[in-house]
């Protein structure tokens, strides 16, 4: 997250950092983008948990269980999205960034990040950058928008 914070500061993008809120945001993300799967399906995707693989929420995209854009199309969708306010959190880190007036955020700001999730304040869309170069980035909208 340090690299992202430097990038935001370099571009004069104001943000607030909240410690220990990431578990809550990960649950909200799951409720918005993975609610259509039951617990057994989530387990099969290794969505979370510590058996076999470390769980990643973005497995819902890599396993084609939620509609999404990927790679260049995802970057373009994110860059074009109106972003008055958004939240940024990681899969494993405890802090959450609140970025107000986030319209200037670009996908390139997150290129050095791994397993980072960006959402608008109402969790109507998400942009996700993974730690694996063959997967993502992903962009998706909540079901009620599709």
Protein Blocks (a to p, Z undefined) as FASTA:
>chain_A
ZZmmmmmmmnopacdddehklmmmmmmmmmmmmmmpcfklmmmnomgcjehiacdfklmm
mnopaccdehjlmmmmmmmpccfbccdddfkbmbdcddehkllpcfklmmmpghiacddf
kopaccdddfbfkgocdddddfklZZ
